[in-house]
Amino acid sequence: MSRQSEATSFLGNLLRTSRLAALLEIIVVFIPLSVGLVISDAQGIEHTRLGGRLILKGGPAVYVGLVLSLVLLWASAKLRGADWHEIGLTRTRAWWKTVLLSLVVALAVLGAVVLVINPVVTALPGVPPRDMSSFSFTEGDLVNLVLNVAAMWFTAAFVEELIWRGYLMNRLVDVLGRRTRLAWAVALVLGTVIFGLAHAYQGPVGVLKTGAVGLVLGVAYLALGRNLWPLILAHGLIDTLDFVTHYLGG
């Protein structure tokens, strides 16, 4: 075995067995995305202009950071000998069941928002409303609506569920040492907090609402046997509804 192969094998084994190495892996994977979010927020850049009237929600630094984080996630999984099945991207034979489950998850999220989250946020004194002004560019603009909904199905629906529920929760459990119910509960809470803070650009209310939505999605992830596909479809449906609402001026 060559020195390079020995080093790769050693690193892979370390990532599989060491809790500290798992924690460091999480940090490394999230550094590019975190830096991209910080840069965009510091510069006040909320969109990527593609030329002409075409605009993508999210700054260029965010997209670069997202791609780099995905590459690091894939590389670390390969080193550990992990596959997509382990985080919930399993082959689905009956897609109609997956679609039905996604509708149930979407209704659960919307129900939590309408019946619990909105009343609680409204009752909080001195909290400014959720800042959704960065979505206003889609109002009445069908081209940008279609463009951003298409992009959202990959960046938000697929990638966010892959990173926040599929990857982060599983690796947090590895950091905690044992895959017990308590460990999954702790991973759920920690993942929810981090997910909410990642949406700080929407203001305090945005962090609370997004965190609460992430909590419901995390519970659904565990309840459905860590199957990501219903969550991906539900996330996409919910965000599509949001974009259409902004398009109609809501």
N, C-alpha and C positions, 0 to 999 in steps of 0.2 A: 504494500500500500504506500502511495506517495505521501510526502509530508503534507501536501495540500489536502489530500483525502483524509488523512489522519486528523488534521486540524478541523475540517468540516464535520467529521464524525464526532469529535470531541465537543465542538460547539453545539451540534444538534442534540447530543446526549445531555449537555448542560442545560439547554433550554427546556428539555423534557422533564428533567428531574429536580432542578434547582428553583425554589420559590423566588429567590432574589433575582435570578436570571430571567424568570418570567415577568417580574415587575419591571426590570430594566428593558425588556423587550417591549412591553406596553408603552413605556415612556418614549422609546426610540421610534416606534411606529407612529405615535401621535404627535411627535415633534413637528414634522412638516406641515400637517394640517393646522396645528395650533399656531405656528408661526404665520401661516397664510391668513388665518382669521385675525390675528393681532395686527398684521401689516395693513390689511384691508380696513379694519376698524380705526386704526391710528390715522390713516390717510383719508378716511371718509369715503372710500371707494366701495360702492355697493353693487356695481354693475360692470359687465364686460361688453364693450362695444365691438361688434363684429363688422361694422361698416354699414353705411347707409342708415336705415332705420332699425336695423337688427340689434337687439340688446339682450344679453343674458343676465339673469339674476345672479349676483355674486361676483366679487372682484377677481381679476386674473390670478392674484396671489393665492386665493382660496382654491382655485382649480389646480394650480401647480402643486400646492401642498397636498391636495386630495389625491392626485395621481401618485406623488412620491410616497404617501402613506400607504396606498394600496400596493405599491411595489414592495415596500418594506414588509407589509403584512404577508404578501405572497412568499417573499424570500424566507421570512422567519418560519412560516408554516412548512415550507419545503425542507428547511434544515431540520425541523422537528419530526419530519415524516408524517405530518398531519395532512388530511385531505378535507375537501369542502363538506363532505358528509358529516364530519364531526361537529361542524358549527351550524348545521341545519339545512344545507343546500342538497337535500336528498332528491333522488329521482321520484317523481310523482306520476303514478299510473292513472289515477282518477282525478283529472284536473277539475272536473265539475265539483268534487268535494272540496278541493282547495279553494276554488272560487267562493263556494258557499261559506267556508270557514273565514275567508277574508272579509266577506260581507258582515259576518257576526262580529269580527274584530273591529271593523270600521264603525259599526253601530255602537259597540262598547266604548270606543274612543269618543265618538260624537256625543254619546249619552253622558259620559263623564264630563266632557267639556260644558255641555249645556246645563246639566243638572247639578254638578258639583263645582267644577273649576270656576266658571263664570260668576256664580253667586258669591263664592269665597273671595275672588279677586275684587269684585265690585264692593264688597263690604270692607276691604282694607282701606284705612284712612290715609290720605296723602299720597297714594300710589298713582303715578301717571298712567294713562291708558297705553295699551300695547302699541308700539311704534311699527306700523306696517306700511309706512310711506314708501319704502323701497320697492313695493309691488305696484305702485301707482302707474308705472309706465305701460302696464298691460291694459289699462282701462280703454276700452273701445278699440284696441289694436289686435285684430284677429291673428295677424302674422306673428307678432311677438307672443301672443297667447299660445299658439300651436308650438312655436319654437321652444318656449320655456317649459311647457307641459311635457314635451318629448324629452328634453334634457333632464327634467325633474325625475322622470321615471327611472333614469339611470343614477343620477347623482344623489337624489334624496331617497327615493323608494328602495332601490337596490343597494346602493353603496352605504347609506346610513344604517340600514338594517343589518347589512353584512358587518360593518365596523362596530356599531354600538351594541347590538344585541348578539349577533353571531360570534364576533371575535372577542370584544371586550369582556362580556360576561363570562365566557368560558375561560379566558386567561386570568381574570380576577379570581375565579374559583381555584385555578391552579396555584395562584399566589397564596391563597388561604390554606392550601395544603390538601384538603380532602373534599370530595364532592358530596358533601352532606346537604341536607335541607337548609341548615343554618348558613352554610357557605354560599349556597345559591341565593338566599335571601339577602345576605350582605352584598353580594355581587350585584343583585338587582338594585339595591338602594344606591350603592356607589356609582353604578352605571347611569342611573337616573339623574343623579346630581351632576355628573360630568356632562351628560347630554344636554341638560338644561342650561348649564353655564356656557356651553358652546354656542348658544343662541343669544348671547348677551347683547348682540346688536339690535335686538327687538325690545330692549329695555327690561326693567325688573319684572313687569307683567309677562313679557314674552318668555323670560327664563322660567317663571313659575308655570305658565301654561304648557310650554314645551316639555319641561321636566315632568309634569303630571301626565302628559300624553305618552312620554317615554316610559313612565311607570306602568301605564296600562298595557303598552306594547310589550314591555318586559314580562309582565305577568302572563300575557297571552303566549309569549315565547315558551315559557316554562310549562304552562297548562297544555300546550299543543305538542309536548314532547320535543321541544327545541327544533321545531320545523319552521324555517324562515319564510317559506313561500307565502303562506297566508298573510304574514306581517308585511311582506314586500308589496303584495297586491293591495292590502288595506291602506298602507302608507301612501301608495300611489293614488288610490281613489280619493283619500282625504285631501291630499295636496292638490289634486286636479280640481276638486270642488272649491278649494281656496282660490286657485287661480281664476276659475270661471267667475267666482263671486267678485273678484277685483276687476275682471274684464267688464262685468256688468255694472261696475261703479259702486259695488257694495263695500 
